[in-house]
Amino acid sequence: MRDASAIHFDERDDAEAFVEMLAERRVTAHLHREEFAGEDDAEDAAWIVEVAGEVEDLASLAEEAGGWLIDAGPTAISPAPPLPEAPKRLKRGSSPRPAGR
């Protein structure tokens, strides 16, 4: 279970309307701006709505409002393939090449 979720919005009006909609549902939300690394223009900063607690269908509500849910959960990492027991020979023959050749 998540303690808080983050929703990304490009437009301030959409983010503020989403916070108001959540307030009507008695859900605590906080709106702030977040600049991306290397971003020169402050106008390009994203609007982030942090939502406390669990909200049913939060992703679909965010999408309807013009935003999207930022997935901050752990990503599934596939296990590494098993290592070979011994080195693979690339050329024919089982004896190693004599030194000096």
C-alpha positions as a printed Julia matrix, in Angstrom:
101×3 Matrix{Float64}:
   0.0     0.0     0.0
   1.24    3.49   -0.85
   1.43    6.38    1.61
   1.26    9.06   -1.12
   0.89    9.24   -4.89
   2.09   11.91   -7.31
   0.18   13.16  -10.36
   1.95   15.14  -13.11
   0.2    18.02  -14.88
   1.55   20.28  -17.62
  -1.01   23.02  -16.96
  -1.58   24.81  -13.66
  -5.33   25.19  -14.24
  -5.74   21.43  -14.68
  -3.72   20.74  -11.52
  -5.7    23.24   -9.44
  -9.01   21.84  -10.69
  -7.83   18.33   -9.78
  -6.89   19.46   -6.25
 -10.35   21.05   -5.86
 -12.04   17.87   -7.08
 -10.06   15.83   -4.54
 -10.95   18.32   -1.77
 -14.65   17.78   -2.56
 -14.0    14.07   -1.98
 -12.24   14.94    1.31
  -8.86   13.78    0.03
  -5.74   15.65    1.16
  -3.62   16.87   -1.77
  -0.69   19.27   -2.11
   0.2    21.18   -5.31
   3.76   22.25   -6.13
   6.08   22.82   -9.09
   8.94   20.55  -10.0
  11.68   21.48  -12.44
  13.36   18.81  -14.49
  17.13   18.4   -14.42
  18.78   20.72  -16.93
  15.6    22.73  -17.53
  16.42   26.38  -18.32
  12.92   27.81  -18.57
  10.94   27.95  -15.32
   7.73   28.0   -17.37
   8.43   24.4   -18.45
   8.36   23.14  -14.86
   5.74   20.49  -14.18
   2.85   20.83  -11.75
   2.8    17.94   -9.29
  -0.17   17.04   -7.11
   0.78   14.84   -4.16
  -2.18   12.84   -2.9
  -2.11   11.43    0.62
  -3.53    7.96    1.15
  -5.34    5.62   -1.18
  -7.84    6.93   -3.74
  -9.92    4.53   -5.78
  -9.3     4.87   -9.55
  -6.71    7.63   -9.03
  -4.99    6.95  -12.36
  -8.22    7.25  -14.35
  -9.3    10.37  -12.41
  -5.93   11.96  -13.14
  -6.15   11.08  -16.83
  -9.65   12.59  -17.11
  -8.29   15.79  -15.52
  -5.37   16.05  -17.97
  -2.61   14.52  -15.85
  -1.03   11.18  -15.25
   0.03    9.14  -12.27
   3.77    9.04  -11.68
   4.71    5.48  -10.85
   7.27    5.75   -8.08
   7.01    2.14   -7.03
   9.79   -0.37   -7.44
  10.27   -1.65  -10.94
  10.44   -5.37  -11.56
  13.94   -6.43  -12.48
  14.32   -9.7   -14.28
  16.98  -12.02  -12.87
  20.29  -12.26  -14.69
  20.74  -15.3   -16.91
  22.89  -18.09  -15.44
  26.62  -17.88  -16.03
  28.33  -20.66  -18.0
  30.21  -23.36  -16.09
  33.37  -22.89  -18.19
  34.61  -20.56  -20.94
  33.24  -21.24  -24.41
  35.68  -22.13  -27.18
  35.21  -20.06  -30.29
  37.53  -22.07  -32.6
  37.66  -25.76  -33.35
  40.04  -27.93  -31.46
  40.3   -28.58  -27.79
  43.96  -27.74  -27.19
  45.04  -24.19  -26.46
  47.33  -22.41  -28.9
  51.04  -22.81  -28.1
  52.78  -19.69  -26.82
  54.94  -17.82  -29.32
  52.76  -18.39  -32.37
